[in-house]
Amino acid sequence: MNQKVKVEYILNSKPVGIFVRVLDDKKFALGSTPTLGGCAIKKSISQPRALKKDGGPDLDVFCFYLKNDNDKSVFVIGSVVELVPE
């Protein structure tokens, strides 16, 4: 099932990490060819140590790593993109 996510942060590393806030159902699994905003991502999910304003863990934020670092230009902080987990 496709998910709407909001881009929270772009980690300029190798590979580039895109931190997103999941806006829909938090239950998902990545298949063989997942995409984020139409860009191929690696088949791994990372949950960074993001905190809420009250200091508790923010379990709605996930990090996905792009297969092609040049795709980072597609992402703008605050924009809503689609996660296709297939």
C-alpha positions as CSV (number, residue, x, y, z in Angstrom):
1,M,0.0,0.0,0.0
2,N,1.4,3.4,-1.0
3,Q,2.0,5.9,1.8
4,K,2.0,9.7,1.9
5,V,5.1,11.0,3.7
6,K,6.5,14.5,4.5
7,V,10.2,15.2,3.9
8,E,11.7,16.3,7.2
9,Y,15.4,16.4,6.5
10,I,18.0,15.5,3.8
11,L,21.1,13.8,5.1
12,N,23.9,14.6,2.6
13,S,26.0,11.5,3.1
14,K,26.9,8.5,1.0
15,P,24.3,7.2,0.4
16,V,21.9,10.2,0.7
17,G,19.3,9.7,3.4
18,I,15.8,11.2,3.3
19,F,14.1,11.6,6.6
20,V,10.4,11.5,6.3
21,R,7.3,11.7,8.6
22,V,4.8,9.0,7.7
23,L,1.3,10.7,7.4
24,D,-0.7,7.5,6.9
25,D,-0.7,4.1,8.5
26,K,2.7,3.4,10.1
27,K,2.6,-0.3,9.2
28,F,4.5,-1.1,6.0
29,A,7.2,-3.3,4.6
30,L,9.5,-2.7,1.6
31,G,9.4,-5.0,-1.3
32,S,11.9,-5.7,-4.1
33,T,11.7,-2.3,-5.9
34,P,10.6,0.5,-3.4
35,T,10.5,4.1,-4.5
36,L,10.2,7.4,-2.6
37,G,8.9,10.4,-4.6
38,G,9.5,8.3,-7.8
39,C,13.1,7.6,-6.9
40,A,14.6,4.2,-6.2
41,I,15.5,3.6,-2.6
42,K,17.5,0.8,-0.9
43,K,15.5,-2.0,0.7
44,S,16.2,-0.9,4.3
45,I,14.4,1.1,6.8
46,S,16.1,3.2,9.5
47,Q,14.4,4.9,12.4
48,P,16.5,7.8,13.6
49,R,16.5,9.0,17.1
50,A,14.1,11.9,16.4
51,L,12.5,13.5,19.4
52,K,9.1,15.1,19.9
53,K,8.9,18.5,21.6
54,D,8.1,16.8,24.9
55,G,11.4,14.9,24.7
56,G,9.8,11.5,23.9
57,P,10.8,9.4,20.8
58,D,9.2,10.4,17.5
59,L,8.2,7.0,16.1
60,D,6.6,8.6,13.0
61,V,10.0,9.5,11.4
62,F,11.9,7.1,9.2
63,C,15.0,7.4,7.0
64,F,15.3,5.9,3.5
65,Y,18.5,5.8,1.5
66,L,18.5,6.7,-2.2
67,K,20.0,4.3,-4.7
68,N,21.1,7.2,-6.8
69,D,22.6,10.2,-4.8
70,N,21.8,12.6,-7.7
71,D,18.1,12.1,-7.0
72,K,18.3,14.2,-3.8
73,S,17.4,17.3,-6.0
74,V,13.9,15.8,-6.2
75,F,13.3,16.3,-2.5
76,V,12.4,19.6,-0.8
77,I,12.0,19.8,3.0
78,G,8.3,20.2,3.9
79,S,7.1,18.6,0.7
80,V,4.7,15.6,0.6
81,V,5.8,12.7,-1.6
82,E,4.6,9.1,-2.0
83,L,6.4,6.0,-0.7
84,V,5.7,3.0,-2.9
85,P,6.9,0.0,-0.9
86,E,6.6,-2.6,-3.7
